[in-house]
Amino acid sequence: MLYIHSAPRALAPHIEWAASGVLGVPAKLVWREQPVAPGLVRSELSWRGREDTGARLASAIRGWDDVRYEVVQDATAQADGARWSCTPELGIFHAATDHAGNTVLSEDHVRGCMERAAASQDPRALQRELSLALGEPWDEDLEIYRHAGEGVRMRWLQRVV
């Protein structure tokens, strides 16, 4: 899924063009007003593609000011799932996900969190490190925008790869 949680209306055709380029089919998104942020719009798009499609979509949209979005790629029998979240203030976050959509942290990632926390000598440092590793700051920023889209119709694109 591609979730454009909020974007300036002027960027809507550019986002469609970028998504079309990645997906290889026209991506005509249905844009609606974002009730949480007057003057901004939102849209959702379901897609199917190769294992690198999610990363390519996230990269294609990255860098535009005032765009909040998420790309969610479901896990398959051959590959882990993934989620990319982006906010203007925080930038982009990427995490591997399991079949249920849970964020999966590798052993090395957890060890890195523990090492950085130990170096700081702050009792709450590990909690902060794990919060960042799980993408909690991005979730907190995006949550209100996500709920604004409940009940919005989706447009499904199919492409045989």
C-alpha angles and dihedrals in degrees: 000000000000112000117189098191096181136354137154109266090238090064095052096092091045092052090049090049092050093048091047090052092053097041096042092226131081110278105204102178123199106234123207132180114270102233092199093058114032112218093029128096135213137203143171131213131185116212142176125207150121123318092266095052095095093052091046092051092049091049094046092057097037119109102035113125119245096013119132114188147150132206116201121191116188121228118255134193087266102041144026118251123248142202129205118192124185134186128172092242100041103032121214129340125192129192137169114239135201128228091280093051095253118147110252120209119199122229090250091052092052091046089052090052090050093049094049091047093050091051092055095053089213113134091219096047095097091052090052093047093050091045089057092044090054093047095242095151089056092047091051092051095045100041097087091047092050093056092049087068098055110130095017115142116243130218114221122211121196126197127167110226 
